Amino acid sequence: MNYEKKYKNLHIAKKKKKQYTLMLIPHEKGSAKNLRVSFAPAVLAGGALMMSLIFLTFFSVYFFQEYQSTRQTLETAEADLEQMQVRNQQQEEEITALESYARDVEVEVSALAELQREVLDLVELDSEMTASLETLKAPVSRSKSLAELRQPSLMDGEMQQGGEDLLAPLIEEQKTRMTTLIPELEDQIEYLDAKPDIRPTEGRISSPFGERKDPFTRRMTQHNGIDIANNFNTPIHAAGSGVVTFSGYQGSYGRVVIISHGYGYKTIYAHNQENLVSQGDRVEKGDRIAKMGSSGRSTGPHVHFEVHENGTPIDPLSIQKEEN
């Protein structure tokens, strides 16, 4: 009997749930409170809390790593963006410099083209020099768009170091050549203009240069010019540009005009009917200076035409241009 009762009490005790008591004691006045919690719910709550903590810890670490990765990516992107902005600024500065250089080159080439036109106005250039000028103008002509200057290949300084270093000296060399050539051409043109190489009047040559039989004495004498015969008052022209050093009557030459052309040349026009210029006048090649006559020691209307080179009479026909 006792055995059955003891077994029954033990069985009832096992059926009772285990409980835990939590005491809440305040710091200040107040009574302590007891909180009883059953074992199973406490275990479940603790397990749930532990799982929650593990879950939160895992996702916290995961999201922190993702945050760090995203932040690093963002910082890298910001650094790349800053570099791109710096590069773009450099490119804009290079483009501005290239555009300015292109304008400067265009001004230089325009000045060079103006020199070329001036030279061409003076005298016809040989084809090699003309071609070199055309080649020089091509790289910076107005048809060359500035968009071509924006190509990446020109952004690395090749244009500045290659094009500018090569083109600028070429332009300067051509300008120097032209600048030097112009005075030379002007002097050459002045010389050619002064050279008494045109026939001063129309008519036939009645007496050549050199020894001849004098029409008055019938003796062989030196004839220092040529006689060109025609009608009275036929116009007589300056054989070259120069200054009239004498215009008047001179013994057997009758009315005579003497012109100094420079470069060692002097011309004499004798036996004129009338002189149209005075001493000191500046005359250009082809200007009318007198009218044909027979003044002085003469057998008929003609002009006695002499050319002196460095003080020595020469045959005027030896320097005259060929007539077409």
C-alpha positions in Angstrom: 0.0 0.0 0.0 2.7 2.3 1.0 4.6 1.3 -2.2 1.7 2.2 -4.4 1.2 5.6 -2.7 4.9 6.4 -3.0 4.8 5.5 -6.7 1.7 7.6 -7.3 3.3 10.7 -5.6 6.4 10.2 -7.7 4.4 10.0 -10.9 2.4 13.1 -9.9 5.7 15.0 -9.2 7.1 14.0 -12.7 3.9 15.3 -14.3 4.5 18.7 -12.7 6.3 21.1 -15.0 9.6 22.5 -14.0 9.5 26.2 -13.3 12.0 29.0 -12.8 11.5 32.0 -10.6 12.9 35.4 -11.6 13.1 38.0 -8.8 12.8 41.7 -9.7 14.3 43.8 -7.0 14.0 47.6 -7.4 17.0 49.9 -6.5 14.8 52.2 -4.5 11.8 51.6 -2.3 9.4 48.9 -3.4 8.7 45.3 -2.9 10.4 42.6 -4.8 8.5 40.9 -7.5 8.7 37.2 -8.5 8.2 36.1 -12.0 7.7 32.4 -12.5 8.6 30.9 -15.9 8.1 27.4 -17.0 11.1 25.5 -18.3 9.9 24.7 -21.8 8.8 28.2 -22.7 12.0 29.5 -21.3 14.0 27.2 -23.4 12.0 28.0 -26.5 12.2 31.8 -25.8 16.0 31.5 -25.2 16.4 29.4 -28.4 14.4 31.9 -30.4 16.4 34.8 -28.9 19.6 33.0 -29.7 18.6 32.3 -33.3 17.5 35.9 -33.6 20.9 37.1 -32.4 22.7 34.7 -34.7 20.5 35.8 -37.6 20.9 39.5 -36.8 24.7 39.0 -36.4 25.0 37.2 -39.7 23.0 39.8 -41.6 24.7 42.6 -39.9 28.1 41.3 -41.0 26.7 40.6 -44.5 25.2 44.0 -44.9 28.3 45.7 -43.4 30.5 43.9 -45.9 28.1 44.9 -48.7 28.2 48.4 -47.4 32.0 48.4 -47.4 32.1 47.0 -50.9 29.6 49.5 -52.2 31.4 52.4 -50.5 34.7 51.3 -52.0 33.1 51.0 -55.4 31.6 54.5 -55.0 34.9 55.9 -53.9 36.6 54.3 -56.9 33.9 55.7 -59.2 34.3 59.1 -57.6 38.1 59.0 -58.1 37.6 57.9 -61.7 35.1 60.7 -62.2 37.5 63.2 -60.8 40.3 61.9 -63.1 37.9 62.1 -66.1 37.0 65.7 -65.1 40.7 66.6 -64.9 41.4 64.9 -68.2 38.4 66.7 -69.8 39.7 70.0 -68.5 43.2 69.2 -69.9 41.6 68.3 -73.2 39.6 71.5 -73.3 42.7 73.5 -72.5 44.6 71.6 -75.3 41.7 72.2 -77.7 41.7 75.9 -76.8 45.5 76.0 -77.3 45.2 74.2 -80.6 42.4 76.5 -81.8 44.5 79.5 -80.8 47.5 78.0 -82.6 45.5 77.3 -85.7 44.3 80.9 -85.7 47.9 82.1 -85.3 49.1 79.8 -88.1 46.2 81.0 -90.3 47.3 84.6 -89.7 50.9 83.7 -90.5 50.0 81.8 -93.7 47.7 84.7 -94.7 50.7 87.1 -94.3 52.8 84.6 -96.3 50.1 84.4 -99.0 50.1 88.2 -99.1 53.9 88.1 -99.6 53.4 85.5 -102.3 50.9 87.7 -104.1 53.3 90.6 -103.8 56.1 88.6 -105.3 53.9 87.2 -108.0 52.9 90.8 -108.8 56.5 91.7 -109.2 57.6 88.7 -111.3 56.4 85.3 -112.3 57.9 82.7 -109.8 59.2 79.3 -110.8 56.8 76.5 -110.3 58.8 74.8 -107.5 58.5 77.8 -105.2 54.8 78.4 -106.0 54.1 74.7 -105.3 55.9 74.9 -102.0 53.7 77.8 -101.0 50.6 75.9 -102.0 51.8 72.9 -100.0 52.4 75.1 -97.0 48.9 76.6 -97.1 47.2 73.2 -97.3 47.5 72.0 -93.6 45.9 75.2 -92.2 43.5 76.3 -94.9 40.0 77.6 -93.9 38.6 74.3 -95.2 40.4 72.5 -92.3 37.7 72.2 -89.7 38.6 72.6 -86.0 36.7 69.4 -85.4 39.7 67.6 -86.7 41.8 69.2 -84.0 39.5 67.5 -81.5 40.5 64.0 -82.5 42.1 62.0 -79.7 45.3 61.5 -81.7 45.8 65.3 -81.4 45.2 65.4 -77.7 48.4 63.7 -76.7 50.5 66.7 -77.6 51.7 65.4 -81.0 50.2 68.4 -82.8 52.0 70.8 -80.4 55.3 68.9 -80.5 55.2 67.6 -84.1 53.0 70.0 -86.1 53.9 73.2 -84.4 57.6 72.4 -84.2 57.7 71.6 -87.9 55.2 74.0 -89.3 56.3 77.2 -87.6 59.9 77.0 -88.8 58.7 76.2 -92.3 56.4 79.2 -92.3 59.2 81.4 -90.9 61.6 80.1 -93.5 59.2 80.8 -96.3 58.5 84.3 -94.9 62.2 84.9 -94.7 62.7 83.8 -98.3 59.9 85.9 -99.5 60.9 88.9 -97.4 64.4 88.6 -98.8 63.2 87.9 -102.3 61.0 91.0 -102.6 63.8 93.6 -102.3 65.9 91.5 -104.7 63.0 91.3 -107.1 62.2 95.0 -106.7 65.9 95.8 -107.4 65.9 93.4 -110.4 62.7 94.9 -111.7 64.1 98.4 -111.2 67.2 97.3 -113.1 65.1 95.8 -115.9 62.9 98.8 -116.1 66.0 101.1 -116.2 67.9 99.0 -118.8 67.5 100.8 -122.2 66.6 97.7 -124.1 63.6 98.9 -126.3 63.8 100.6 -129.6 63.0 104.3 -129.0 61.0 104.8 -132.2 59.6 103.2 -135.3 61.4 103.2 -138.6 64.2 101.6 -140.5 67.8 101.5 -139.4 69.6 103.7 -141.9 73.0 103.5 -140.3 74.3 100.8 -137.9 76.7 100.9 -135.0 80.4 100.7 -135.8 82.7 102.0 -138.6 80.9 103.6 -141.5 81.6 106.1 -144.3 80.7 109.6 -143.0 78.0 111.0 -145.3 79.6 114.4 -145.2 83.4 113.7 -145.3 83.1 110.3 -147.0 85.8 109.0 -144.7 85.5 105.9 -142.5 84.6 107.0 -139.0 83.3 105.3 -135.9 79.5 105.6 -135.5 78.7 105.4 -131.8 75.0 104.7 -132.2 72.4 103.7 -134.7 70.3 105.9 -136.9 66.5 105.2 -137.2 64.9 107.0 -140.0 61.2 108.0 -140.3 58.9 111.0 -140.9 59.2 114.3 -139.2 57.5 114.4 -135.7 57.5 110.6 -135.3 57.3 110.1 -131.5 60.6 109.2 -129.8 60.3 107.2 -126.5 62.7 106.6 -123.6 64.4 103.3 -124.1 64.5 102.8 -120.3 63.5 104.6 -117.1 65.7 107.3 -115.7 66.4 111.0 -115.2 66.9 113.5 -117.9 70.4 115.0 -117.5 70.3 117.2 -120.6 67.7 118.6 -122.9 68.7 121.3 -125.4 70.8 122.1 -128.4 74.3 120.6 -128.7 76.3 121.4 -131.8 76.2 118.8 -134.6 73.7 116.7 -132.6 71.1 119.5 -132.9 68.3 119.1 -130.4 69.3 116.3 -128.1 68.0 114.5 -125.0 70.3 112.6 -122.6 68.9 110.2 -120.0 70.8 108.6 -117.1 69.3 105.3 -116.3 71.6 104.2 -113.5 73.3 100.8 -113.4 76.0 102.3 -115.6 73.6 103.1 -118.5 73.2 106.4 -120.4 71.2 107.0 -123.7 71.4 109.9 -126.2 68.6 110.9 -128.6 69.8 113.4 -131.2 68.6 115.5 -134.2 65.2 116.0 -132.7 62.6 118.3 -134.1 61.3 119.1 -130.6 62.2 118.0 -127.1 59.3 117.2 -124.8 61.2 116.8 -121.5 63.4 119.1 -119.5 66.5 118.5 -117.5 65.8 116.9 -114.1 62.6 115.2 -115.3 62.0 111.6 -114.2 60.9 109.5 -117.2 59.6 105.9 -117.4 60.5 103.4 -120.0 58.3 104.1 -123.1 57.5 107.7 -122.2 57.5 110.2 -125.1 60.5 112.4 -124.8 60.9 114.1 -128.2 59.7 114.3 -131.9 61.8 113.1 -134.8 63.5 115.8 -136.9 66.7 116.7 -138.7 68.3 119.3 -136.5 72.1 119.7 -136.3 74.4 117.9 -138.8 71.8 115.6 -140.5 70.8 114.5 -143.9 67.2 113.9 -143.2 64.6 113.1 -140.5 65.9 110.4 -138.1 67.0 109.9 -134.5 70.6 109.2 -133.7 70.4 106.8 -130.8 73.4 105.9 -128.6 73.7 103.6 -125.5 76.6 104.0 -123.2 77.5 101.4 -120.6 79.9 102.5 -117.9 81.0 105.3 -120.1 81.6 103.2 -123.3 79.3 103.3 -126.3 77.8 99.9 -127.1 75.7 98.7 -130.0 72.1 99.4 -128.9 70.9 96.3 -130.8 73.1 94.1 -128.5 70.8 94.7 -125.5 67.5 95.3 -127.2 64.6 92.9 -126.5 63.6 90.6 -129.3 60.5 91.9 -131.0 57.6 89.5 -131.3 
